[in-house]
């Protein structure tokens, strides 16, 4: 799993991805933490799905947010 590193060059602490996501390691370690047994014949499919999830989520994670952004107390569409 990628380890975020703080970007302090501009005076803020924005996490940035410094390494690539290793889906196989993530699945194995998470399964172990959850005491979840994934049969060997299904492991490749599970890893492939987590790679897809990461690919879909990456544009959202990469989207820059201004330092002045405040969380809304209530969502209003």
C-alpha positions as CSV (number, residue, x, y, z in Angstrom):
1,X,0.0,0.0,0.0
2,X,1.3,3.5,-0.8
3,X,2.7,5.5,2.0
4,X,1.7,9.2,2.0
5,X,4.4,11.7,2.6
6,X,3.7,15.3,3.7
7,X,4.4,18.1,1.3
8,X,5.8,20.9,3.5
9,X,7.4,22.9,0.6
10,X,4.4,25.2,0.4
11,X,3.7,25.4,4.1
12,X,0.9,22.8,4.2
13,X,0.7,19.1,5.0
14,X,-0.9,17.7,1.9
15,X,-0.4,13.9,1.5
16,X,1.0,12.8,-1.8
17,X,1.4,9.3,-3.2
18,X,5.1,8.5,-3.3
19,X,4.9,4.8,-4.3
20,X,2.5,2.7,-6.4
21,X,-0.4,0.7,-4.9
22,X,0.5,-3.0,-4.5
23,X,-2.9,-4.7,-4.6
24,X,-1.6,-8.2,-4.0
25,X,0.2,-7.1,-0.8
26,X,-2.8,-5.1,0.3
27,X,-5.2,-8.0,-0.2
28,X,-2.9,-10.5,1.6
29,X,-2.3,-8.2,4.6
30,X,-5.9,-7.1,4.9
31,X,-7.2,-10.6,4.7
32,X,-4.7,-11.6,7.4
33,X,-5.8,-8.7,9.7
34,X,-9.5,-9.6,9.2
35,X,-8.8,-13.3,9.7
36,X,-10.3,-13.8,6.2
37,X,-9.4,-16.9,4.2
38,X,-9.3,-16.3,0.5
39,X,-9.0,-19.5,-1.5
40,X,-5.9,-19.6,-3.7
41,X,-8.0,-20.1,-6.8
42,X,-9.8,-16.8,-6.1
43,X,-6.8,-14.7,-5.0
44,X,-6.0,-13.5,-8.6
45,X,-9.5,-12.3,-9.1
46,X,-9.7,-10.5,-5.8
47,X,-6.3,-8.8,-6.5
48,X,-7.5,-7.8,-10.0
49,X,-10.7,-6.3,-8.6
50,X,-8.7,-4.2,-6.0
51,X,-6.5,-3.0,-8.9
52,X,-9.6,-1.8,-10.7
53,X,-10.9,-0.1,-7.5
54,X,-7.6,1.7,-7.2
55,X,-7.7,2.8,-10.8
56,X,-11.2,4.2,-10.4
57,X,-10.3,6.0,-7.1
58,X,-7.0,7.5,-8.2
59,X,-8.4,10.5,-10.1
60,X,-10.4,11.5,-7.0
61,X,-7.3,11.0,-4.8
62,X,-5.2,13.1,-7.2
63,X,-7.7,16.0,-7.3
64,X,-6.1,19.1,-5.8
65,X,-8.0,20.8,-3.0
66,X,-7.2,24.3,-1.8
67,X,-5.9,24.8,1.7
68,X,-8.8,27.1,2.5
69,X,-11.4,24.5,1.8
70,X,-13.7,23.8,4.7
71,X,-15.9,20.7,5.2
72,X,-19.6,21.3,4.9
73,X,-21.4,20.6,8.2
74,X,-24.3,19.1,6.2
75,X,-24.5,17.8,2.6
76,X,-27.0,19.7,0.5
77,X,-27.2,18.6,-3.2
